[in-house]
Amino acid sequence: MFFPYMATGLAISTNVGEDALVALVAIILLAFLFYSIKIVREYQRIVVFRFGRALAQKGPGVVFIYPIIDVPVRVDLRERFLTIPHQTCITKDNATVDVDFIIYFKVINASDSVIQVQNFEGAAMGIATTTLRAVVGDIILDEVLSKRENINAMLRTKLDEVTTRWGVKVTNVEIREILPPKNVSDAMIMQMSAERSRRAVVTEAEGKKQATITVAEGDKQSNILRAEGDRQSAILKAEGYALALTTIFNAAKTIDQKTMALQYLDMMKTLGSSSSTKYVIPMEFTEMFRPFSETLRAASSASASNNTKE
C-alpha cells in the first residue's frame, strides 16, 4: 500500500532536480555573458591578454571576450596632465633655481602603453626631472628667466623622444614658476626699480622737450601771423592814405579862388584865437616886394651877359 506514495515522491524530487539544473545553467550563461560582453567608450580601448599573450587592441563599442582565459586591460586615450613639483636645478653660471612645470600627454598606442611601461606617470616624472636638470644646466640664469618658451619646447622634444616608444605622445610642456635665489630676486627688484625710475626720467624729459618744441612752434606761428597781420595792416593803411590823397587832390582841383580865400581867412581866424604870441605875414604882403625882386633879377642877368661878352 506504500508503493504509490513512493512513486509520487520520486517524481517530485526528479522535477525539483531538473529545475535546479536549469536554473544553474541559466545562471552560468548569464555570468558568461556578463563577463564576455564589454562596453568600450569612444575614448577608451581594451588590450586583451589571452593566456598571457597580448592580442590586438579592441574598441570602441561592444567587445566580446572569453572569460577566465582572456584578461582585459582598459586604456584611456584622453589627454591628461602630470604635475612636476619644484625641482632644484643648477644653471650654467652656477645659480640655483627651483622650477615646477606641467606635462600634457595622451596615449596614441594602447598596446605599447600597457606592454612597454609599467607605470607611465612615475616613469614620466623621473624622465622629466632629469631632462629638466639637463636642459637648465646648459643655460645661464638670465636666459632661464627670460626664455621660458624655448625651455618648454626643448623639454617637450626631449620627453617626446623617450615616451614615443611607450605609445604616449607629449603634447605640451608648460613651466608654471621659476624661483631664483633670494639675493638674485632682490637684485632683480632693485634693477627693475632703477629701470622704472630711468624710464620715468626719460619720459619726463621727453615730455618737457615736446612741450618746449610745441611752445616754440606756437610762438613761431604767432609771430608769423602777427607779422602777416602787421603787413596787411600797413598795406591797408597805405592804400587808405593814398586813396585819401587822391580824393583830396581830386577835390582840390574843383576848388576856385574864392573858396581858397575863405579857407585862408578861416585859418587866420583860428590862428588868431590862440593865446600864444604869433607873427602873421599875409601872402599879399609879399606882393609888395615883387617889383624889387624883378628889378634885382634883371640887373643880375644884365651883369652876367656883360661879363660873358668881355
MIKELO-451015 format. One line per field, with one value per residue (C-alpha): residue in one letter; residue number from 1; x, z, y. Coordinates in Angstrom, 1 decimal, padded with zeros to 4 digits, m for minus. Each point is the difference from the previous one (the first is absolute). Example, Ala and Ser with C-alpha at 12.3 -4.5 7.8 and 13.67 -1.06 7.14 Angstrom:
rest: A_S
nr: 1_2
c1: 012.3_001.4
c3: 007.8_m000.7
c2: m004.5_003.4
***
This chain:
rest: M_F_F_P_Y_M_A_T_G_L_A_I_S_T_N_V_G_E_D_A_L_V_A_L_V_A_I_I_L_L_A_F_L_F_Y_S_I_K_I_V_R_E_Y_Q_R_I_V_V_F_R_F_G_R_A_L_A_Q_K_G_P_G_V_V_F_I_Y_P_I_I_D_V_P_V_R_V_D_L_R_E_R_F_L_T_I_P_H_Q_T_C_I_T_K_D_N_A_T_V_D_V_D_F_I_I_Y_F_K_V_I_N_A_S_D_S_V_I_Q_V_Q_N_F_E_G_A_A_M_G_I_A_T_T_T_L_R_A_V_V_G_D_I_I_L_D_E_V_L_S_K_R_E_N_I_N_A_M_L_R_T_K_L_D_E_V_T_T_R_W_G_V_K_V_T_N_V_E_I_R_E_I_L_P_P_K_N_V_S_D_A_M_I_M_Q_M_S_A_E_R_S_R_R_A_V_V_T_E_A_E_G_K_K_Q_A_T_I_T_V_A_E_G_D_K_Q_S_N_I_L_R_A_E_G_D_R_Q_S_A_I_L_K_A_E_G_Y_A_L_A_L_T_T_I_F_N_A_A_K_T_I_D_Q_K_T_M_A_L_Q_Y_L_D_M_M_K_T_L_G_S_S_S_S_T_K_Y_V_I_P_M_E_F_T_E_M_F_R_P_F_S_E_T_L_R_A_A_S_S_A_S_A_S_N_N_T_K_E
nr: 1_2_3_4_5_6_7_8_9_10_11_12_13_14_15_16_17_18_19_20_21_22_23_24_25_26_27_28_29_30_31_32_33_34_35_36_37_38_39_40_41_42_43_44_45_46_47_48_49_50_51_52_53_54_55_56_57_58_59_60_61_62_63_64_65_66_67_68_69_70_71_72_73_74_75_76_77_78_79_80_81_82_83_84_85_86_87_88_89_90_91_92_93_94_95_96_97_98_99_100_101_102_103_104_105_106_107_108_109_110_111_112_113_114_115_116_117_118_119_120_121_122_123_124_125_126_127_128_129_130_131_132_133_134_135_136_137_138_139_140_141_142_143_144_145_146_147_148_149_150_151_152_153_154_155_156_157_158_159_160_161_162_163_164_165_166_167_168_169_170_171_172_173_174_175_176_177_178_179_180_181_182_183_184_185_186_187_188_189_190_191_192_193_194_195_196_197_198_199_200_201_202_203_204_205_206_207_208_209_210_211_212_213_214_215_216_217_218_219_220_221_222_223_224_225_226_227_228_229_230_231_232_233_234_235_236_237_238_239_240_241_242_243_244_245_246_247_248_249_250_251_252_253_254_255_256_257_258_259_260_261_262_263_264_265_266_267_268_269_270_271_272_273_274_275_276_277_278_279_280_281_282_283_284_285_286_287_288_289_290_291_292_293_294_295_296_297_298_299_300_301_302_303_304_305_306_307_308_309_310
c1: 000.0_003.0_001.2_m002.2_001.3_003.6_m000.4_m001.6_002.9_002.6_m001.8_000.0_003.6_000.9_m001.8_001.7_003.4_m000.7_m001.1_003.1_002.1_m001.7_000.4_003.7_000.5_m001.8_002.1_003.2_m001.2_m000.8_003.3_001.8_m001.8_000.7_003.7_000.2_m001.7_002.0_m001.3_003.0_m000.5_001.2_003.0_001.0_001.7_000.3_003.2_m000.8_002.5_m000.9_002.1_002.4_000.4_m001.1_m002.5_m001.0_m001.6_m003.8_m002.7_m001.9_m003.4_m001.0_002.9_m000.3_002.7_000.3_m000.3_002.8_002.4_m000.2_001.2_m001.1_001.9_m001.7_002.0_m001.2_000.9_m000.9_002.6_001.2_002.5_002.7_001.2_003.7_000.7_002.8_003.3_003.3_002.3_003.4_000.4_003.1_001.3_m000.4_m003.2_m002.7_m003.6_m003.2_m002.2_m003.4_m001.9_m002.9_000.2_m003.0_m000.1_m002.3_000.2_000.3_000.7_m002.0_002.0_003.4_m001.2_m000.9_002.8_003.0_m000.3_m001.4_m000.7_000.1_m000.6_002.8_002.3_m000.9_000.6_003.5_000.8_m001.4_002.1_003.3_m000.8_m000.8_003.3_001.9_m001.7_000.3_003.7_000.8_m001.6_001.1_m002.3_m001.1_m001.2_m001.7_m002.1_m000.6_m000.3_m002.8_m001.4_003.4_000.3_m003.5_000.7_003.3_m001.7_m002.9_002.4_002.2_m002.9_m001.8_003.1_m000.1_m003.8_m000.7_001.3_m002.6_m002.8_m000.5_000.2_001.1_m002.2_001.2_002.3_m000.7_002.3_m002.2_002.5_003.7_001.4_003.5_002.1_m001.0_003.1_m000.7_m003.7_001.1_002.4_m002.7_m002.4_002.6_000.8_m003.7_m000.4_003.0_m001.3_m003.4_001.6_002.1_m003.0_m001.9_002.9_000.2_m003.7_000.0_002.9_m001.7_m003.2_001.9_001.7_m003.2_m001.6_002.9_m000.2_m003.7_000.3_002.7_m002.1_m002.9_002.0_001.4_m003.5_m001.2_002.9_m000.7_m003.7_000.8_002.5_m002.5_m002.7_002.3_000.9_m003.6_m000.8_002.8_m001.1_m003.6_001.2_002.1_m002.8_m002.4_002.5_000.6_m003.8_m000.4_002.7_m001.6_m003.4_001.5_001.9_m003.1_m002.0_002.7_m000.2_m003.6_000.6_m000.1_001.9_m002.9_m000.1_003.7_m000.4_m002.7_002.2_002.9_m002.1_m001.3_003.5_001.1_m003.0_001.0_003.6_m001.1_m002.2_003.1_001.5_003.6_001.9_000.2_001.2_m002.1_001.2_m002.8_000.8_m001.1_002.9_002.4_m001.5_001.4_003.6_m000.7_001.2_003.2_000.7_m000.6_002.3_002.8_m000.5_000.3_003.1_001.7_m000.8_001.4_003.2_000.4_m000.4_002.5_002.6_m000.6_000.6_003.3
c3: 000.0_000.3_m003.6_m001.6_002.5_m000.7_m003.7_000.5_002.2_m002.6_m002.7_002.1_000.8_m003.6_m001.1_002.7_m001.1_m003.6_000.9_002.1_m002.9_m002.4_002.5_000.4_m003.7_m000.4_002.7_m001.7_m003.4_001.5_001.8_m003.2_m002.0_002.8_m000.1_m003.7_m001.2_000.7_m000.9_m001.1_m000.2_m002.8_002.0_001.2_m001.5_001.4_m000.2_000.3_001.4_m000.9_002.0_000.6_m003.7_m001.0_m002.8_m002.1_001.8_m000.3_000.2_000.0_000.2_001.1_000.4_000.7_002.0_001.4_003.8_002.0_m003.0_m001.0_002.2_m001.2_000.9_m000.6_m001.3_000.0_m003.2_001.3_000.5_003.6_001.9_002.5_002.5_000.7_003.4_000.7_m001.2_001.1_m003.1_m000.5_m003.0_m002.2_002.1_003.3_001.2_001.7_m001.1_000.9_m002.9_m000.2_m003.1_m001.5_m002.7_m002.3_m001.6_m001.7_m000.9_m003.7_000.1_002.7_m000.4_000.5_002.9_001.8_m001.2_m000.2_003.4_003.3_001.6_m002.6_002.4_002.3_m003.0_m001.6_003.3_000.3_m003.7_000.4_003.0_m001.5_m003.3_001.7_001.9_m003.3_m001.9_002.7_000.6_m003.5_000.4_002.0_002.6_m002.0_m002.9_002.4_001.3_m003.4_m002.5_001.4_m003.4_m001.2_003.2_m000.5_m003.6_001.0_002.8_m002.2_m002.8_002.4_001.9_m003.2_m001.3_003.1_000.4_m003.7_000.6_002.8_m002.3_001.6_m001.7_002.0_m001.4_002.1_002.9_001.9_002.7_002.8_002.2_000.2_003.4_m000.1_003.2_002.4_m000.7_m003.7_000.6_002.1_m002.8_m002.6_002.1_000.3_m003.7_m000.9_002.4_m001.6_m003.5_000.9_001.5_m003.2_m002.2_002.1_m000.3_m003.7_m000.5_002.0_m002.0_m003.3_001.3_000.8_m003.4_m001.9_002.1_m000.8_m003.7_000.0_001.8_m002.5_m002.9_001.4_000.5_m003.5_m001.5_002.2_m001.2_m003.6_000.4_001.8_m002.7_m002.7_001.8_000.4_m003.7_m001.0_002.3_m001.4_m003.6_000.9_001.7_m003.0_m002.4_002.2_000.2_m003.8_m000.6_002.4_m001.8_m003.4_001.3_001.4_m003.2_m002.1_002.4_m000.1_m003.8_000.2_002.6_m001.4_001.2_002.2_001.9_000.6_001.3_002.4_001.2_000.5_002.1_002.1_000.6_001.1_002.3_001.6_000.5_001.5_002.6_001.6_003.2_m001.2_m001.6_m003.8_m002.9_m003.1_m003.3_m002.6_m003.5_m001.4_001.8_m002.2_m003.1_001.1_m000.5_m003.4_m002.0_002.0_m000.5_m003.8_m000.2_001.8_m002.1_m003.2_001.2_000.9_m003.5_m001.8_002.1_m000.8_m003.8_000.0_001.7_m002.6_m002.9_001.5
c2: 000.0_002.4_m000.5_002.7_002.7_m001.0_000.5_003.4_001.1_m001.1_001.9_003.2_m000.3_m000.6_003.2_002.1_m001.3_000.9_003.6_000.5_m001.2_002.4_002.8_m000.7_m000.2_003.4_001.6_m001.3_001.3_003.4_000.2_m001.0_002.7_002.5_m000.6_m000.5_003.2_003.2_003.5_002.1_003.8_002.2_001.3_m003.5_m003.1_m003.5_m002.0_m003.7_m002.5_m003.7_m002.4_002.8_000.9_003.5_000.1_003.0_002.9_000.1_002.7_002.2_m001.6_m003.5_m002.4_m003.8_m001.8_m003.5_000.0_m001.5_m000.4_003.6_002.9_003.5_003.2_003.3_003.0_003.6_001.9_003.5_002.6_000.2_002.0_m000.7_002.6_000.0_001.6_002.5_m001.3_001.6_000.5_001.6_002.3_000.3_002.9_m002.0_001.7_m002.2_000.3_m001.8_m000.9_m001.7_m000.8_m002.0_m002.8_m000.6_m003.4_m002.4_m003.7_m000.6_m003.8_m001.9_m003.2_001.6_002.1_m003.3_m002.2_002.3_001.9_m001.1_003.4_002.8_002.9_m001.1_m000.6_003.3_001.9_m001.5_000.8_003.5_000.9_m001.3_001.7_003.3_000.0_m000.8_002.8_002.6_m001.0_001.2_003.4_003.1_001.4_003.1_m002.3_m002.3_002.9_001.6_m002.9_m002.3_m000.8_m001.3_m002.2_m001.3_m001.0_m001.7_m001.9_m001.1_m001.2_m002.0_m001.6_m000.9_m001.8_m002.3_m000.4_m000.9_m003.5_m000.3_000.8_003.4_003.5_003.0_002.8_002.9_001.1_003.1_001.5_001.4_001.7_000.7_001.1_001.4_000.4_002.8_002.2_m000.3_000.9_003.1_001.1_m000.5_002.2_002.7_m000.2_000.2_003.0_001.8_m000.8_001.5_003.1_000.4_m000.4_002.6_002.5_m000.7_000.4_003.2_001.4_m001.0_001.7_003.2_m000.1_m000.5_002.8_002.4_m000.9_000.5_003.4_001.1_m001.1_001.9_003.1_m000.3_m000.4_002.9_002.3_m001.0_000.7_003.3_001.1_m000.9_002.0_003.0_m000.2_m000.2_002.9_002.1_m000.8_001.0_003.2_000.9_m000.7_002.0_002.9_m000.1_m000.1_003.0_002.0_m000.8_001.1_003.2_000.7_m000.6_002.2_002.7_000.2_001.1_002.8_003.6_003.0_001.3_m003.3_000.1_003.6_m001.1_m002.9_002.4_002.5_m002.9_m001.1_003.5_000.2_m003.3_001.1_003.3_m001.7_m001.7_001.6_m000.3_002.9_m000.3_002.0_m000.5_001.3_m000.1_m001.3_003.3_001.7_m001.9_001.6_003.4_m001.3_m001.6_003.2_000.2_m003.7_000.3_003.0_m001.8_m003.1_002.1_001.8_m003.2_m001.4_003.1_m000.2_m003.6_000.7_002.8_m002.2_m002.6_002.4_001.2
***
